[in-house]
Amino acid sequence: MDARVSTWKERIENALEEQDKNPPFDMGSYGEQILDTISSRTDSTGIASFSEIVCGRPKYEVARTFSALLQPVNGRSVDLDKGQTTNELVCYTAENPFHVRLIGLNQRPEIEARFAQKRV
């Protein structure tokens, strides 16, 4: 039992040391990067796949980017496009990604109406 606890403790300490090497997580900065990436890669369509947004980034940055994406979704700066809606469960991957769509000022009333309908 002591050997298992010692092994577990060593793995946790190594993982924490590795995490400490990464820069601090600034959600606002990541949110700005997301919006900048979508704006620059979309050819004025306002849509980019999540795979495009995180292309070439290390795993910890993919996780941070996804977490930060929730803020502009909640603030209604972007909307998630999951493709055709079906009753089947879907696993989104790099090969089958969901898309992030910028919400322009002229599209906000449409999105606001959709959110209002969900709350009722």
Secondary structure, DSSP 8 states (H G I E B T S, - for coil): -HHHHHHHHHHHHHHHHHHHTS----HHHHHHHHHHHHHHHSTTS-EEEHHHHHTT--HHHHHHHHHHHHHHHHTTSEEEE-SS--SS-----SSS--EEEE--TTTHHHHHHHHHHHH-
